[in-house]
Structures are given as structure tokens and as C-alpha cells.
Amino acid sequence: MNRYWWRSKNDQGIHWKAWDKLCIPKKYGDLGFKELRAFNLAMLGKQGWRFLTQPQSLVSRVYKARYFSTNSFYDACLSNNPSFCWRSILAAQELICGGVRRRIGDGKSTLIWDHPWLHDENHPKIETEKPLQLAQAKVMGLMDQQTGTWD
């Protein structure tokens, strides 16, 4: 990026300032360029968020059919022969899914040990050892089905 801003006709130029200094906002006295990697990751994360929140949109259905047909974007991984777009969106998956919390509702679709559903900001998942016989146990098993309260 420095070459673009400060090169001359013969492709020689002086780099007047370091790139990280150029990214300081204007209100603090610098040029206020965006950090392009962080901005790009944010835009890719926005698409990943749409996969989670708008699963019926056309793009979500196409990507789901191709890359994560048996699970959700939260559990998606790099498959065979992924496209450049899918690789890029998956680069933001950890950023997006790191702050995601599930709403329990009736508890039929939330796994006790594998999904982040606790209100604790630092520990959204249950951290005790997962018993093999309860590996696929749902949160609904922890609720009283008659009253909808915790058992």
C-alpha cells in the first residue's frame, strides 16, 4: 500500500510513514486509512452471520447445500475442493461463532456439551467431561416438559 501512495514514475519513492501509523484515525491526527485485513474479515464475518441468522436466504441455502448440508454454519468445516469464497468466509467463522449464544426455546436443537448456550461470557459451553452415552444429549432433557422450567 505504501508503494501505491508514495512511488514516483521510475518506481522509486520514499516511505514517509509506517502503514500502522497511517491507520490511526483522523481525529488523532493521522490519515485514517482502514486496516484492510480487519475490514475484510469484518465483511466476511457479516456473510457468515447471515448464514446463521437468515438460513432461508438463497445464498445461505446454496452454501449450506454445498458445504455444510448436515450441520449448521457454526459446525461447518473446510470440505473437499472448497471455493475461494468459502475459504474466505470460514476465515471469519471463529470470530463470529466466538460471540454466538443460542436461545434455548424448547431445547430440542441445542446440544448440552457442544453448543454455547450458557449466559457466562467467559465460559459459554459446559466444560465438564462429556460422558459417551450422553454425547448427543439435548438441553430439553434438562427441562421439565410439562412446565417448561428447569428440572
N, C-alpha and C positions, 0 to 999 in steps of 0.2 A: 504494500500500500504506500509505503514511503516513496518507492520509485515512481509511482504514478504522480504524486504531488510535487516532487522536487527534482525530476530529471530535466535535463536540457536536450537540445536537438541531437547532440552526439552521445546521448545516453550516459553522461556523467553528471553527477549532481551531488549536492551536499545534503545529508540528512540532518536537518536543523534540530529536530526533536525526536525523542523516542516515541514509538507508537503508543505505549501505555500512558504516556503523558498527554498525547493528543486526545485520548479518550476521556479525559477529565471533563466534566460538564462545563458549559459556558459560564454558568453562574459562579463557578470557582475560578474563572479567568483563563480558561483554555478553549480549544476549538470545539469540543463536544462531539467528536466522532463517536459513533456507536462501536461497541465491541462486537465485531461481526460474528464471531463464533457464538457468543452468548445470545445474540439476537437471532441467529439461525436456529439454535437449539430451542429457543422460545417459540418460534414459528412452527417447528416440527412438533414440539410438545402440544401446541394448540390443536394440531391434527389428531394426535394421539388422544387428547381429551375428548375430541368429538367422537372417536371410536367408542369411548367409554360411556358418554352421555347421550349420544344420538345413534344407537345401533341400527335404527331403521333407515338411515340415510343411504343413498345409493353408493357412495364411496365406502362407507362402513361395511355394507353388505358385500361389495366386491372384494375388499381386502380380507374380510372375515372368511369368505368362501375360499380364497386363495391361500391365506397364510395362517389363520387360526380358527379353523372350522369347528373344532371340537371343544374349544375353551374361549375365554374372553381375552381382550387385549392385555389385561393385567397379567395373564399367564402365558402370553404369546412368546415365541422364541424364533430365532433365525432358522428358517426351514431350508429345504433343498432349492438351490438356484433362486435366491431372493433378488428382487429388483433393487435398483439403487434407491428408489423412493422408500421401499420398505426398510432397507438397512438404515436409512437416514431417520425415519420415524422411530425405529427401535432404539436409536441412539438417545432419544429423549424419554424412553419408557421408564427408566429408573427415576428420572426427575419427576415425572408425572405420578407414577404409582407410589413413590415415596411419601406423598402427601395425601393419598386417597384413603378415605374411610368408607366402609359400607354401612348402609342403613339396614337394619335387621328386618323390619317388617314382620312377616310370619316366620322368618328364619329358615325357609326351605331351600334357599340357594346359597347360603353362607356356610362355608366350612369352618369348623371351630378352630383348627390349628393353622390353616393355610391362608385365610383371608384376614385383612386388617379390619377389625370391627370394634375394637375396644376404644374408649374415649381418651386413653392415656396417650399424650402426644409423643412421648419418647418410646413407648412400647405398645404399638397398635395391635400386635398379634400376641396370642398366648405363647409364652415361652417355656412352659413345662414340656417335659418329654412326651412325645406323641405315642400312645400305645398302638400297636399294629392293628388290633381289632377295631379301633376307633379312628383309623386314618381318614375315612371319608364321612365321619360323623358331622351332622349339620347342627346349627345353633338351635333349630326347632326342638331338638332333643333336650335342651336345657330349659325349655319353656313349658308352662302348664297350658295345654292346648285348649282347655275349656275357658280359661280366663284371659289368656294372652299375657300373663305375667311370668316373671322368672320363677322357676321351680326351686 
